[in-house]
């Protein structure tokens, strides 16, 4: 049904009212974007178009007195309710704003621009609940049964308000004819000569899986949805590394490049498209899913995922400040099989002993760029388009938290070695700059031979060693270990 635009709504000064800090929606029976334009803050209006892409309200709860739009993040939930004959809108952050909050404006814009701008009138007039009873009768269910046990509401700007089945009602066939219902259409066309029914979704298109290694993609999108904090300065060095699975069509002449139809991968993608996956890809997807719910073991899972990425052909980085995964924002990257390590460089001048932290990739040493962030910010080291994964979680911790240099007055050599060099050298190599110290060699005779046992995959490894004075052991030859079944 087409609706004719009514006369311009008169707006008077509004303030938040009641315990829910509701903002009155005047002319709610069928309102237009003008209401939002005149009642949102300038900042909210400037962010409206941009932020609307990151908030969706697919699940809706309806009673006779309110309609609630459910979002993934609690701060984005919007409730519209009736009180004393007036209709108000509220959200979690409503107490902080005398005007419409950003999420309220986004929700109302979705209604105003939809095929059903009279949604609120349908709800608060009771017509929706009457149609709900009729819907239950169409499926042979008592209208007094709990609607939400069988169905739920969803609202889309393109399609309006929809009834969708809960798990209990999946496959439920109407007892009376419902025009356009897919189950009715299925049985009506079941014996047609054509092999494919128009109303049934078929998986005919192929999609390729790829992966994006990025920092803080989902955290930033969630953060941008926070109305009051939007203008806080973003510290990109404290973003969380994550791996985002994506799907798309590859170029016909270059299957290693995405050409079009790029989107994030989720469980529904497999229902719509044929997605090619090898065993390595399945393992990688499983690990990524585990990382979402396992912060305590995040490094080891990320390391496992990084090892899997070495065998994937479509791996990308994301352009700086990109807020959405699009073709133009994808950067081809290479994951190096070499891991990032930390070494320490020791020098001495007339006044101080100084120990410097250095990043080691291959044989190259570099200064660290950032300090004072979290260890998981440094699981990857990026050099141009090459990504290096941290050798151990301790390496990431040192990169994040260890000072760039540690020093002690040169007259306290023994204390410096005991309190600084010795603890560091237990886990990391310490290199001495040329001419820093005088060295001399002492030949030692070993006192006894030793053999150490260890496990490696399905093998037992015998490592021959010798022991010198003061219980010092040394491997005879690091290239000669003898595995046995």
Secondary structure, DSSP 8 states (H G I E B T S, - for coil): ------S---------BTTTTBEE-TTGGG--HHHHHHHB-HHHHHHHHHHGGG----EEEE-SSEEEEE-SSGGG-EEEEEETTEEEEEETTGGG-SSB-HHHHHHHHHHHTSS-TTHHHHHHTTHHHHHHHHHHHHTT--TTS-GGGTEEEEEETTTEEEEEE-GGGTT---SS--TT-HHHHHHHSTT-S-SS-TTS-----EEEEEEEEEESHHHHHHHHT-STTTTS---GGG--EEEEEEEEEEETTEEEEEEEEEEE--TTHHHHSEEE--HHHHHHHHHHHHHHT-STTHHHHHHHHHHHHTT-S-EEEE-TT--S--GGGEEE-EE-SS-BEEEEEEEE-SSEEEEEEEEEETTEEE-----SS-GGGGSEEEETTEEEEBSSHHHHHHHHHS-SEEEEETT-HHHHIIIIIHHHHTTSEEEE-TTSS----------EEEEEEEEETTEEEEEEEEE-GGG-EEES-TT--EEE-
